[in-house]
Amino acid sequence: MNVLILDDEKEIADLVEVYLKNENYNIYKFYDSDEAIKCIDTVKLDCAILDVMIKGKNGFEICQYIRNKKLNFPIIMLTAKIENQDKITGLTLGADDYITKPFNSLELVARVKSAIRRYKQYNNYK
């Protein structure tokens, strides 16, 4: 399973990478949106974890980009933006989940597993 992580906070991206690699996910980790977009365009992804406040295109714009390309893999927003309107915006643009920082790493892993499980089930994933 291929998971994209986009977060400009290196420590957070690295932490998420460690936890997901321990669950045998292939990780594509980026600190800026331009490189993440190249990955989205070239790699078959099974999930994306996006920070909202990032240089270049923000996480909301990346989420919208993914959905405009008709890609239906799960998107989890992982962000410090805790206002209800931000959560509503993310979910309205196509995110499947919205987790605020600080976060519990084990909960994040569980949410990733759950999102991918539903994605595979509903898409008759082989």
TAGI-V739163 format. One record per residue. N is the residue number from 1. RES is the residue in three letters. PSI is psi in radians with two decimals (999 if undefined). OMEGA is omega in whole degrees, -180 to 180 (none if undefined). D_FIRST is the distance of its C-alpha to the first C-alpha in Angstrom with 2 decimals. Layout:
N/RES/PSI/OMEGA/D_FIRST
N/RES/PSI/OMEGA/D_FIRST
This chain:
1/MET/2.30/-177/0.00
2/ASN/2.14/-179/3.80
3/VAL/2.24/175/6.52
4/LEU/2.33/174/10.11
5/ILE/2.18/177/12.95
6/LEU/1.91/179/16.44
7/ASP/2.25/-179/19.36
8/ASP/-0.10/173/22.64
9/GLU/1.77/-173/23.39
10/LYS/-0.72/-177/22.14
11/GLU/-0.70/-180/22.55
12/ILE/-0.81/179/20.38
13/ALA/-0.74/180/17.53
14/ASP/-0.71/179/17.88
15/LEU/-0.83/179/18.07
16/VAL/-0.72/178/14.94
17/GLU/-0.81/-179/13.14
18/VAL/-0.84/-178/14.81
19/TYR/-0.71/-178/14.00
20/LEU/-0.59/175/10.23
21/LYS/-0.60/177/10.35
22/ASN/-0.35/178/12.54
23/GLU/0.23/176/9.92
24/ASN/0.49/173/7.92
25/TYR/2.56/171/5.27
26/ASN/2.22/-174/5.93
27/ILE/2.34/172/8.55
28/TYR/1.83/-171/10.79
29/LYS/2.32/-179/13.88
30/PHE/2.60/179/17.02
31/TYR/-0.08/177/20.44
32/ASP/2.72/-171/21.82
33/SER/-0.55/-178/21.09
34/ASP/-0.80/180/22.18
35/GLU/-0.65/179/19.51
36/ALA/-0.71/180/16.79
37/ILE/-0.71/177/18.30
38/LYS/-0.71/179/18.18
39/CYS/-0.80/179/14.43
40/ILE/-0.64/-178/14.15
41/ASP/-0.30/-172/16.56
42/THR/-0.31/-175/14.98
43/VAL/2.43/174/11.16
44/LYS/1.84/-177/9.10
45/LEU/2.67/177/7.39
46/ASP/-0.22/180/5.86
47/CYS/2.62/174/8.16
48/ALA/2.39/175/11.08
49/ILE/2.02/-172/13.42
50/LEU/2.30/168/16.80
51/ASP/2.58/180/20.14
52/VAL/-0.89/-174/23.10
53/MET/1.65/-177/25.72
54/ILE/2.65/180/24.62
55/LYS/2.67/-178/26.72
56/GLY/-2.37/176/26.81
57/LYS/2.31/180/25.04
58/ASN/3.03/-177/24.42
59/GLY/-0.63/177/21.38
60/PHE/-0.74/180/23.16
61/GLU/-0.67/178/23.74
62/ILE/-0.75/177/20.16
63/CYS/-0.84/180/19.17
64/GLN/-0.67/178/21.96
65/TYR/-0.80/180/21.00
66/ILE/-0.83/-178/17.52
67/ARG/-0.61/177/19.31
68/ASN/-0.47/176/22.15
69/LYS/0.05/180/19.91
70/LYS/0.48/174/19.09
71/LEU/2.30/-174/15.34
72/ASN/0.27/176/14.50
73/PHE/2.71/-178/11.08
74/PRO/2.51/176/12.00
75/ILE/2.21/177/13.92
76/ILE/2.11/175/15.20
77/MET/2.27/178/18.36
78/LEU/1.82/-167/19.13
79/THR/2.79/175/22.73
80/ALA/-0.13/-180/26.26
81/LYS/1.88/-171/27.66
82/ILE/-0.02/-178/28.83
83/GLU/2.52/179/31.30
84/ASN/-0.70/-179/30.96
85/GLN/-0.62/178/31.34
86/ASP/-0.74/178/28.32
87/LYS/-0.79/180/26.18
88/ILE/-0.74/179/27.72
89/THR/-0.86/-179/27.16
90/GLY/-0.82/-179/23.44
91/LEU/-0.64/179/22.99
92/THR/-0.61/-180/25.42
93/LEU/-0.17/176/23.62
94/GLY/0.02/176/20.44
95/ALA/2.59/179/18.60
96/ASP/-0.37/-179/17.32
97/ASP/2.80/-177/18.23
98/TYR/1.99/-178/20.49
99/ILE/2.31/-179/20.74
100/THR/2.59/176/23.75
101/LYS/2.53/-5/24.38
102/PRO/2.71/-175/25.32
103/PHE/2.82/176/22.49
104/ASN/2.11/-176/21.60
105/SER/-0.70/-180/18.50
106/LEU/-0.61/176/17.91
107/GLU/-0.72/178/18.36
108/LEU/-0.82/179/15.81
109/VAL/-0.76/179/13.16
110/ALA/-0.70/180/14.53
111/ARG/-0.66/176/14.45
112/VAL/-0.84/179/10.80
113/LYS/-0.77/-180/10.13
114/SER/-0.79/-179/12.90
115/ALA/-0.76/-180/11.94
116/ILE/-0.68/178/8.54
117/ARG/-0.82/179/10.69
118/ARG/-0.74/180/13.36
119/TYR/-0.84/-180/11.48
120/LYS/-0.74/-178/10.38
121/GLN/-0.83/-175/13.94
122/TYR/-0.28/-179/15.83
123/ASN/0.25/-180/14.40
124/ASN/0.84/-175/14.76
125/TYR/2.33/178/11.19
126/LYS/999/none/11.40
